[in-house]
Amino acid sequence: MALPQAMMEQRRRFPMADIREIRQAGDRTRLALLAIALLVVGSVFSMLFSVTTGASDASILDVISNMAGSEAALSTRDRIIIFDIRLPRAILGFLIGASLAVSGTVMQGLFRNPLADPGLVGVSSGASLGAVVMIVLGGGLAAPLEALLGIYALPAAAFGGGLVTTLLLYRIATRHGQTSVATMLLAGIALGALALAITGLLIYMANDQQLRDLTFWSMGSLAGATWTKIAAASPIILLSFTTLPFMARGLNAITLGEAAAFHMGVPVQRLKNVAIVGVAAATGASVAVSGGIGFIGIVVPHILRMAIGPDHRFLLPAAALLGGSLLIFADVLARTLVAPAELPIGIITAAVGGPFFLWILLRQRSRLAL
C-alpha cells in the first residue's frame, strides 16, 4: 500500500538514518551525563598532572596541600615553578583546547559536515593573518592600536582577522537571505589561501627576531603562557562560550536540514550568524596566544559522537572538557619527550590528528562521494 503524500514528504525531509541517529542519541542520555561527570574528574586530574610533571619533584598531594593553605608543603622554588610557570600554562592550554574543540563541534553541526572545522572555512587563516600583522607591524603602522589595547592588542587583531574573513565569507555565500553551505566551504578554502599568501608576504618583510618568533609561533606552543596572556584571551573565549546553551537546540535541529529546522521554529540565519562570530572569537583568541594548533577541532567531536551520540546539549560541554584535557596532555608530552628542550605542541597534535583525519576521510568517503 502506497504511503500518503505527506508521509513521503516527511520521509524526504527527515532521512531514516538521521531519525535512527537521533533516537539512539536519546537512549544515551545517562551515558552522556556519566561521560561528562568523568570528563570533569579527568580535567581536574589533567591539571594536577600538568603542574606536577617536570623538573620539580613536588607531588600532587603537596600541591593540593599548598592550595589548601599549608605553605610548608612546597619550597619557595617549587611554588614559583608551579604557580607562576606551570599553572598558567595548564589553564591556558585547557582554555585553548576547549575553544578549538567546541569550535570544531559547532562548525561540524552547522555545516552537517564531519570534516568541517575553523581551518576549513578560513577562520584560522584569517586569525593568523591578524596576529601576524600585529607581530610584524606592531612597532610601525599598528603601533597606535597596540598602544590603545595593550595586552588585548594581539587577541583583538587575531579576532579581527578571523571576523573579517568570516564577513567576507558570508558576503560571498549568502544570497537573498540564505547561506549556501557548499559555497561557504569553497569560498572559505579560497579566502584561507589568500590569507596565507598575505601572511607569507608579511613573514618575508619580518626581521630576524620577528621571523624566529613567527616560525615557532606558527607551529603552536604554550611555552610563553603567563597570567597576562590568560587575562587577554580568557574573556574572549569565555564570552563566546556563553552562547553555547542557546545553540544546542538549533544545532540538533539543523542536523535534519535547514528547511526542517526552520519549520521547527529555529531562527536558522541568526543561529549561523551567532555561531560563526562565536567561532571567530574563540579561534582568534586561541591563535593569538598559542599559534597554530591543528586537529583538536576534528578529533574531539568524532570521539565524542561515537561515545555519547550527536546530541549537542551534551556534545558541546563534553567537547570543551575533552579538548582542554587532551591539549594539556599533549603539552606535557611536548615538554617532556625531548627534555630539557621542548617540541612545538602543534607537532604533537598533528602527529596524532593527521592519521585520525585520514581515517575519518576514508570512513566518510562513500557518504561524501569522494
BAPA-79632 format. One line per field, with one value per residue (C-alpha): residue number from 1; residue in one letter; x, y, z. Coordinates in steps of 0.1 Angstrom, whole numbers, padded with zeros to 4 digits. Example, Ala and Ser with C-alpha at 12.3 -4.5 7.8 and 13.67 -1.06 7.14 Angstrom:
BEGIN
k	[1,2]
r	[a,s]
east	[0123,0137]
north	[-0045,-0011]
up	[0078,0071]
//
This chain:
BEGIN
k	[1,2,3,4,5,6,7,8,9,10,11,12,13,14,15,16,17,18,19,20,21,22,23,24,25,26,27,28,29,30,31,32,33,34,35,36,37,38,39,40,41,42,43,44,45,46,47,48,49,50,51,52,53,54,55,56,57,58,59,60,61,62,63,64,65,66,67,68,69,70,71,72,73,74,75,76,77,78,79,80,81,82,83,84,85,86,87,88,89,90,91,92,93,94,95,96,97,98,99,100,101,102,103,104,105,106,107,108,109,110,111,112,113,114,115,116,117,118,119,120,121,122,123,124,125,126,127,128,129,130,131,132,133,134,135,136,137,138,139,140,141,142,143,144,145,146,147,148,149,150,151,152,153,154,155,156,157,158,159,160,161,162,163,164,165,166,167,168,169,170,171,172,173,174,175,176,177,178,179,180,181,182,183,184,185,186,187,188,189,190,191,192,193,194,195,196,197,198,199,200,201,202,203,204,205,206,207,208,209,210,211,212,213,214,215,216,217,218,219,220,221,222,223,224,225,226,227,228,229,230,231,232,233,234,235,236,237,238,239,240,241,242,243,244,245,246,247,248,249,250,251,252,253,254,255,256,257,258,259,260,261,262,263,264,265,266,267,268,269,270,271,272,273,274,275,276,277,278,279,280,281,282,283,284,285,286,287,288,289,290,291,292,293,294,295,296,297,298,299,300,301,302,303,304,305,306,307,308,309,310,311,312,313,314,315,316,317,318,319,320,321,322,323,324,325,326,327,328,329,330,331,332,333,334,335,336,337,338,339,340,341,342,343,344,345,346,347,348,349,350,351,352,353,354,355,356,357,358,359,360,361,362,363,364,365,366,367,368,369,370]
r	[m,a,l,p,q,a,m,m,e,q,r,r,r,f,p,m,a,d,i,r,e,i,r,q,a,g,d,r,t,r,l,a,l,l,a,i,a,l,l,v,v,g,s,v,f,s,m,l,f,s,v,t,t,g,a,s,d,a,s,i,l,d,v,i,s,n,m,a,g,s,e,a,a,l,s,t,r,d,r,i,i,i,f,d,i,r,l,p,r,a,i,l,g,f,l,i,g,a,s,l,a,v,s,g,t,v,m,q,g,l,f,r,n,p,l,a,d,p,g,l,v,g,v,s,s,g,a,s,l,g,a,v,v,m,i,v,l,g,g,g,l,a,a,p,l,e,a,l,l,g,i,y,a,l,p,a,a,a,f,g,g,g,l,v,t,t,l,l,l,y,r,i,a,t,r,h,g,q,t,s,v,a,t,m,l,l,a,g,i,a,l,g,a,l,a,l,a,i,t,g,l,l,i,y,m,a,n,d,q,q,l,r,d,l,t,f,w,s,m,g,s,l,a,g,a,t,w,t,k,i,a,a,a,s,p,i,i,l,l,s,f,t,t,l,p,f,m,a,r,g,l,n,a,i,t,l,g,e,a,a,a,f,h,m,g,v,p,v,q,r,l,k,n,v,a,i,v,g,v,a,a,a,t,g,a,s,v,a,v,s,g,g,i,g,f,i,g,i,v,v,p,h,i,l,r,m,a,i,g,p,d,h,r,f,l,l,p,a,a,a,l,l,g,g,s,l,l,i,f,a,d,v,l,a,r,t,l,v,a,p,a,e,l,p,i,g,i,i,t,a,a,v,g,g,p,f,f,l,w,i,l,l,r,q,r,s,r,l,a,l]
east	[0000,0014,0023,0003,0020,0025,0044,0065,0074,0082,0105,0123,0128,0139,0161,0157,0194,0191,0160,0177,0207,0185,0166,0199,0211,0180,0188,0223,0213,0225,0257,0263,0258,0281,0307,0305,0310,0340,0354,0351,0372,0396,0400,0409,0434,0450,0455,0472,0492,0505,0515,0534,0552,0587,0619,0602,0598,0566,0538,0501,0494,0520,0503,0468,0481,0496,0464,0446,0468,0498,0528,0552,0542,0562,0595,0597,0613,0586,0559,0574,0577,0541,0521,0540,0550,0531,0497,0491,0504,0478,0450,0458,0462,0428,0411,0426,0419,0383,0378,0392,0372,0339,0346,0351,0319,0298,0312,0305,0270,0263,0276,0265,0299,0322,0353,0345,0365,0375,0405,0384,0364,0393,0387,0420,0439,0423,0430,0466,0469,0456,0481,0510,0501,0503,0536,0553,0538,0533,0562,0551,0517,0499,0517,0487,0464,0489,0493,0455,0446,0477,0477,0445,0461,0472,0439,0419,0439,0435,0398,0395,0413,0390,0359,0368,0374,0340,0321,0337,0327,0291,0290,0301,0280,0247,0221,0185,0190,0200,0235,0248,0269,0286,0295,0307,0331,0346,0349,0365,0392,0399,0399,0421,0446,0446,0451,0481,0496,0494,0508,0537,0544,0544,0568,0591,0591,0599,0633,0654,0639,0603,0610,0622,0592,0568,0584,0579,0545,0532,0539,0520,0533,0522,0558,0551,0520,0516,0488,0488,0481,0453,0438,0440,0425,0401,0374,0370,0369,0346,0323,0319,0311,0281,0262,0266,0235,0214,0229,0225,0188,0193,0223,0203,0175,0199,0212,0178,0183,0179,0143,0133,0150,0131,0097,0106,0109,0147,0159,0184,0201,0205,0220,0245,0255,0259,0278,0303,0310,0315,0338,0358,0362,0372,0396,0411,0419,0434,0455,0468,0482,0493,0498,0486,0474,0455,0433,0418,0386,0383,0394,0374,0339,0343,0355,0325,0299,0310,0308,0278,0259,0252,0230,0247,0232,0258,0283,0293,0302,0318,0339,0351,0362,0378,0395,0410,0423,0438,0457,0471,0483,0498,0516,0531,0544,0558,0579,0590,0597,0630,0637,0653,0643,0607,0587,0561,0527,0514,0538,0522,0486,0494,0512,0481,0454,0468,0462,0429,0418,0427,0407,0377,0381,0382,0353,0331,0343,0312,0288,0308,0312,0349]
north	[0000,0034,0058,0091,0121,0138,0108,0106,0143,0138,0109,0130,0158,0135,0107,0075,0073,0107,0096,0065,0085,0109,0080,0064,0098,0099,0065,0077,0105,0087,0076,0112,0126,0099,0108,0145,0137,0115,0143,0168,0145,0139,0176,0182,0153,0166,0200,0184,0161,0190,0212,0183,0169,0182,0192,0200,0169,0183,0157,0161,0158,0186,0209,0202,0208,0241,0252,0242,0267,0246,0267,0242,0216,0233,0251,0286,0274,0248,0274,0297,0268,0256,0287,0311,0288,0255,0266,0294,0271,0244,0269,0285,0250,0240,0271,0268,0231,0237,0266,0246,0215,0234,0255,0223,0208,0239,0240,0203,0206,0238,0226,0189,0180,0157,0173,0209,0229,0266,0260,0247,0279,0302,0314,0301,0315,0349,0349,0340,0369,0394,0381,0382,0418,0428,0410,0423,0458,0463,0488,0507,0510,0491,0509,0531,0501,0483,0513,0516,0480,0469,0432,0428,0440,0406,0387,0416,0416,0378,0381,0409,0389,0359,0381,0400,0366,0354,0385,0382,0346,0355,0382,0356,0327,0345,0353,0365,0359,0323,0310,0281,0257,0244,0279,0288,0258,0265,0302,0295,0275,0303,0330,0308,0305,0343,0349,0325,0343,0377,0361,0348,0383,0397,0370,0379,0415,0405,0410,0381,0382,0385,0357,0334,0343,0337,0303,0289,0306,0291,0256,0262,0264,0271,0279,0316,0311,0338,0352,0382,0361,0344,0377,0387,0356,0342,0369,0365,0327,0326,0352,0330,0300,0318,0314,0276,0267,0287,0270,0233,0230,0248,0226,0195,0207,0216,0180,0173,0201,0238,0237,0212,0233,0264,0247,0236,0273,0276,0310,0294,0326,0341,0308,0308,0344,0338,0305,0320,0351,0329,0305,0335,0350,0318,0307,0342,0345,0309,0315,0348,0333,0298,0299,0273,0241,0218,0187,0192,0205,0174,0146,0155,0158,0124,0106,0120,0113,0077,0075,0096,0104,0136,0155,0189,0195,0170,0172,0208,0207,0173,0187,0216,0192,0166,0192,0210,0178,0164,0196,0196,0160,0170,0199,0176,0153,0183,0195,0161,0140,0158,0175,0198,0211,0214,0203,0227,0214,0216,0188,0165,0173,0169,0135,0122,0141,0135,0098,0102,0127,0102,0075,0098,0107,0071,0062,0090,0085,0068,0093,0123,0108,0113]
up	[0000,-0011,0016,0017,0001,0034,0048,0017,0021,0058,0049,0023,0048,0077,0063,0082,0090,0108,0126,0139,0150,0170,0186,0196,0210,0232,0246,0255,0279,0310,0292,0282,0317,0331,0305,0313,0350,0342,0320,0348,0370,0341,0336,0372,0371,0339,0355,0386,0364,0343,0372,0389,0359,0352,0369,0402,0424,0441,0442,0436,0473,0480,0455,0469,0505,0494,0478,0510,0529,0540,0528,0543,0517,0489,0489,0475,0443,0438,0444,0418,0392,0398,0403,0381,0352,0351,0364,0339,0312,0322,0325,0291,0275,0288,0276,0241,0238,0249,0224,0195,0203,0207,0176,0156,0171,0162,0127,0120,0134,0115,0081,0087,0075,0096,0081,0089,0114,0117,0094,0066,0062,0066,0101,0115,0085,0089,0126,0119,0094,0120,0146,0121,0112,0148,0154,0123,0122,0159,0161,0130,0113,0141,0169,0178,0181,0202,0225,0228,0235,0255,0263,0243,0210,0198,0206,0192,0160,0156,0163,0138,0111,0117,0118,0086,0068,0081,0070,0035,0035,0043,0017,-0009,0003,0012,-0014,-0008,0029,0025,0031,0008,0028,-0003,-0015,0020,0022,-0012,-0006,0028,0011,-0013,0014,0036,0007,0002,0039,0039,0009,0026,0058,0037,0024,0059,0070,0041,0054,0090,0106,0120,0155,0143,0118,0146,0167,0139,0130,0164,0168,0136,0149,0181,0217,0252,0263,0267,0289,0316,0337,0314,0284,0303,0312,0275,0259,0286,0285,0247,0249,0279,0263,0232,0254,0269,0236,0236,0257,0233,0202,0212,0203,0169,0160,0168,0145,0117,0116,0099,0073,0073,0060,0087,0114,0101,0103,0139,0148,0148,0135,0112,0098,0133,0145,0117,0125,0162,0156,0131,0152,0183,0164,0150,0185,0202,0174,0171,0208,0208,0177,0192,0223,0212,0174,0151,0168,0145,0146,0180,0164,0142,0166,0197,0182,0164,0195,0215,0188,0187,0225,0236,0204,0184,0209,0211,0246,0259,0230,0234,0272,0267,0238,0260,0287,0265,0242,0272,0288,0255,0249,0284,0279,0245,0262,0288,0260,0242,0271,0284,0253,0244,0278,0285,0250,0241,0210,0195,0206,0170,0161,0187,0177,0140,0146,0163,0144,0109,0108,0126,0100,0072,0090,0091,0055,0044,0067,0052,0016,0003,0021,0007,-0028,-0027]
//
